[in-house]
Amino acid sequence: MIRSLGDNLVSLVKGNSDLLLAVLAALGFYLYFSYKLKGAAPDGHKCRIPGNLGLPFIGETFSFLSATNSTRGCYDFIKLRRLWHGKWFKTRLFGKIHVFVPTTDGAKQVFSSDFVQFNKGYVKSMGDAVGKNSLLCVPHENHKRIRRLLSDPFSMNSLSKFVTKIDTMLSERMKELERGGKSFALLDFSMKTAFDGMCDMLMSITDDTTLREIERDCTDVSNAMLSLPFMIPGTRYYKGIKARQRLMERFRKLIAGRRSGNRNSRKDFLQSMLDRDLLPPEEKLDDAEIMDNLLTLIIAGQTTTAAAMMWSVKFLDGNREAQERLREEQLEINRKKPEGEALTLEDINKMSYGLKVVKETLRMSNVLLWFPRVALKDCTIDGHKIKEGWHVNIDATCIHYDPDIYKDPLQFNPSRFDEMQKPFSFIPFGYGPRTCLGINMAKVTMLVFLHRLTSGYRWTVDDQDPSLEKAAHIPRLRSGCPITLRSL
Ligand code: HEM
């Protein structure tokens, strides 16, 4: 019976192949247009964001974790979904719906209504780890005041002493490594340098034993920021909270020591905060605010700057022309200075090609892959409907690799920054009220590092493996980028 049905079907198809083709074509058109129309709002705007929300709560969390725990890195999860669903897609992670905003218009809209339509998502463990007075956690009004009071020491003019200090530190450390003649993990070097430079600038701490103790505690605090907030011994959260308590105690003693000693003995960030002691409350930070933000600055500044330093070397290794051009600019700066003299802010301002190398490194490395926000009310972004409570991530990586914005986006080409960038197309430091506070410090650290490296040495990258570190939210090479220095 089945066989005769099949035979009949075959003969029907054979006899009516034109008709069948027409039916298939009509069906294809129908499916295509109904898919397009489903995303069209009455006013002609696209509104329905495609994507797979999966099971309630779980959604695609396991796929995300699996990408995060692979050597391709967590952005692989996003890349795959863009292939499946298109530029705009939604997903569900850890019980929340996430949309990754891939356009400059979308980024503009979210950045421009930070705190009004969108806010940073509050995670309990983050507040517990860095403190409720941290810039990362405080509500709008407090954020404005704290940010205003923190900003001055990070302005370009205030950083002149930092330039000289970090230059001297880098110069000595590189000489030592070159003399040793051995391969070393550049990432370890840049983590240590960024950390030590920051602690010197913030609190004038230079003793190596103390620095390593503080660094260990800061790492534990940082690891606790996205952990489950249960105070169970052995967990990341527990370790982070204990480390925070030690750090707060240390900062408290430091502040008390400064208050009881000679106030003018140090010219660092902490002193500039304490010099405001006699001002009215709205013009100064209280001790809890100073301490939480000291910790925030160290955590926000170390891993980011160190990763960017590492990527600059990796990218320059792959583009010898850019490396030579940068070297020539830096040697020219040296030729005009008395031998052995440390760099100044004026020298930094002469590094126009160096700055393009820094920018191109930041464009390609995307140290912070996306910037997370939560929608405070229903809204539309770039024509796409967003519901209150959805997580909206400004996808800096997608924008920085968009071929319509950057020609040959996979090429490391610092000269592309000869031209002015379109608004919101270059956002490694974010934008708006939450723009990175350490933007100048990060750029200066990278420029001084590139100066010392290229004007003093050539290097070989001793492991070309492009794999990324597992379980890291900041992309870094798993190898730590081992290099060997040779004096020029
Ligand atoms: C290459 C290095 C760095 C990169 C790529 C970077 C990137 C960023 C980005 C994108 C944001 C905004 C995130 C958002 O909008 O959600 C941010 C915020 C912040 N960064 Fe950086 N950063 C770097 C270095 C530093 C340094 C050296 C410091 C401090 C010394 C620092 C301190 C901060 C602080 C305190 C915030 C929070 C600002 C606020 O919420 O008002 N960053 N950073």
Residues whose N, C-alpha, C, O or C-beta is under 5 A from the ligand:
A	BS01	HEM	L135 L136 L297 A300 G301 T304 T305 A308 V367 L368 F371 P372 I427 P428 F429 G430 P433 R434 T435 C436 L437 G438 M441 A442
